Amino acid sequence: MNTLLENYQQLQAETPRLRAVDAAEKLGVSEAELLNAMVGVNVTSLDPTKIPEILKTFKKLGHVMALTRNNHVVNEIKGVYEKLYISERNDSLMGVAINPGGIDLRLFLHKWHSVFLVESEHHSSIQFFDIAGKAVHKVFTTAQSNMSELVNLKERFKVPAYKLTVTSEEKPTQLLRVLSEEELAAFRAAWAKLEDVHLFPKLLDTHNLGRVQALDLVGSPWSYEIPSNVLPEVLEAVKAQAQEIMVFVGNHGAVQIYSGQVNTLKQVGEWYNVLDPQFNLHAKAQQFDRAFVVRKPTDNGETVVTSIEFFDAQGDTLLTLFGRRTEGKKQTAEWQTICHNLTEEKLAMIS
């Protein structure tokens, strides 16, 4: 038995409910390295060159739970893994599952590096990791899953244990640009002329700006900084007014989107949670560093879409909330009021 596995089993005996991601951190390895050490126990290596094919088999599993997380937020949606499309864009493999109200995903498959099947007496899961050994996406069976299809998946894609190489991906430091008055005016004018929210990343690239710096620079009426600890307040207001929202949680390998209402809200330790039957959100809200109410023109400038965006201290997006809408229609007046009230509170704090 290898030393890492022995150390993990000892840690498990001392702390039976410790999650693998937390155990890996305590053991000083990545989560993928920990699972790789468990191959042959309750873990099976799957063929990483067949990730698109593996994803396409998930529909046959039926009812599952999809999980995508970053350091401080976890998004869990129960449903069927369907309407999945794989394509290549600019030599990068991408996946998309467009299922509003269900398992709705944007997958950056060129960032995915390894995959394992983990089996336990409670449930089984297929877990995907990046080159640094960090989880990008996981799919768990439920009581309604077709377990015979899981057996088929295992037999079709299993491979012998292989040497797993992890490489720390150093994220380049985003240097703050100093814009001239002309450059700033051009950026603000371009923002005001946005015709589609999906063009926003291109706007940032064109002006060579990080997201947080862009929100700082553009100012009113497009961006308002708000207190970073407002998530409970926002979700309580959403619940009270029975609003449908869109909840975006992602990492550099995947974005998972929930669309619908939230009902059961609860603080448990350091986590603030949505605990609904088909959707769970877990957020270490005290780790949020900055937050903004953001407004973007869309539908050829006819409609302004408002979001609430939360960031960590490195400027990475942790969580984004939108009022749910259908294409070509406005967000509800209730959602706009929730966002407006946050900006009014911020203005009051400043004055």
Disulfide bonds with the S-S distance in Angstrom:
none
